[in-house]
């Protein structure tokens, strides 16, 4: 049941981001991938869009310790508003600028 709740939450967040315009299908050069390893982060999986092999646009980053991030990526870095789910299940709204956590 806990996993189902997480999937529903992720679906709702992606829907909201799509409605707010953070998620876009307008760039036909982007490739959607599902659960691909992310270079430089051992054990991490990225689900979302790649442009020239680099995460760009809305995606989900799943970290090996059980934490995950849902949000926008620019040039492979977390950028803008997103949601971080800690390994204990708590969810935090976060904001990144060029890969650096602002709040």
C-alpha positions, 0 to 999 in steps of 0.5 A: 500500500505504501508503494501505491501511495508513492506512485499516486503522489508522483503522478499527481505532482507530475500532473500539477507540474504539467499544468503549471508549464514546468513539463513540456513536450514541445522539444522534439529532440528530447528522448524519454527514458525510464529508469536509466542509470545517471552518470556520476551518481552510483546506484541512482536511476533517472526517469524523464527526458534527456537531451543529448544524453543529459537530463533536461525537463521534468524528471524523477531521480531515485537515489540508492538509499531510498530517497527521490527527487521529482522536479525540473532538470536543466543541463543535468542539474536540479533546477527550480521547484521540486519535491524531495522524498526522504528515505523515511517517507517524509516529503519536502518542497525544495528549490534548486538553482543550477544544482544548488539547494536554495531552501 
